[in-house]
């Protein structure tokens, strides 16, 4: 208990207790105090997790862009809303003020209307991280169109599947996109995808790279001239609280992607509230989240949450390795970043490189560091804390999902003491619980189980677009009356949560439930190891045995592999126990990852089990080529 500061925790618990005892009063007070409403709600919350149906602030009327832009004009008109840092460090950064953002969003909204987009229509946005991406998201929201951003690294097939699923009328894209040294021809990917998308009526094209493109007559239009001649004011469409705001696709573990649908008022209230509290944003701070707006993290914590708070939010077009591995820290110094939010995969990649890339920059502006996306291992946590935060910045390990819309479990800096690898405590209003395999709630601490949430929060997704049954089956059927996250978690003696990863990542070896994360942690602590992934494969005696895929650091490359394997297994035996030793260890050049940095264990599992025939869809991978290499050298 000694490493917790009970007094500081007590402050958090006071707010938390109120939010659980009187949830409607709690959220109503926040909604009243911080937002502009055209009409107040008739009821704060109506819910039934068995249907499931959830309504927040029903009867209220608002427009989210009025909250994110218009209301700031009086006091913050000349404040930078979006700070755009281009891929090329020699290209000048753009400071887009709230007034300019208003102008741009209104113009684009008028362009959309002019092309026949109306309230409720779906617009797919397939753009790189340029200002037009944020502007088009907001332009859709301005007129009540439902945006669906598709990450501009996805293939034409992945794009087409999403367009067809939501029946979009329009695509917004660009001629090309810069990613480090590379240029990607986005428009030609769109052209290919659109061959199977009859619902699309028009395509608006942003000029970014100057890549030559084909423009289809009466379908494709350059955006800039249309914006220029558009009227710079656009009356916001007045929306109902529960009107859809956006659809965002998340890859299911099998089958087709799920279009998670988020609605307006609850999403706005929750993302704004959590942004302010988790990052402790203060008026003149410069906040940077390195995610792409193609992910939920970018929706909630680059666009809506920060802008609802009148913040300055940085949009970075490039990659952490260009022109070298110091780019992130160069940007932190250049723009005097106060809050920095990134993913463990990026931290691990940067921690592999020479420390000079970090130490040569002045990072003293930093106040709060964040991580999101997967469990952060001890080693990466300490590297982040020691070398980026210089032991001076609380790390907010934020656990949440596309489905949850906003952060559900995270420290609140300066109030919740942090603990390495722990996401710590639920945000106010969030009621997590752990369930055992028999479907019983586990009371008492410490505990280890499946993470569920017992009570609705304002930004929970309301359905899967076009498939409410799948929504119910996936999230509300495993445990009656509860939202099932699909993740496993530990809860320590004071109630801190540590997310151990997807429950489907648990492997049962000789009857022992082994989570992949702690084993990977133990392996990653070996000085020669950069990253690892563990999967199970069928074994005659143990039921399952463990197969480890390991990436070595440069310094480990020259070492003898069989000695290394022995050392790694000894380390596992020491840290976890001999039961968790690996039967097979394959040293690999890389791991198959999703574009947002999550390891695709599904593919590794199939390779380990010798089922290479049906690897499933690998087109959304960041590095599909690595799969062939792993198969070739399979043990
Ligand atoms: C925001 C986002 C959701 C899944 C989730 C977890 C994993 C996310 C953490 C984490 C451990 C964290 N949305 N996850 N954050 N695991 N600690 N702080 O990532 O829909 O793309 O993914 O990501 O498994 O269920 S997501």
Boltz pocket constraint, residues with backbone or C-beta under 6 A from the ligand:
constraints:
  - pocket:
      binder: B
      contacts: [[A, 250], [A, 296], [A, 297], [A, 371], [A, 372], [A, 373], [A, 374], [A, 375], [A, 376], [A, 397], [A, 398], [A, 399], [A, 400], [A, 401], [A, 402], [A, 403], [A, 409], [A, 423], [A, 485], [A, 486], [A, 487], [A, 499], [A, 500], [A, 501], [A, 502], [A, 596]]
      max_distance: 6.0
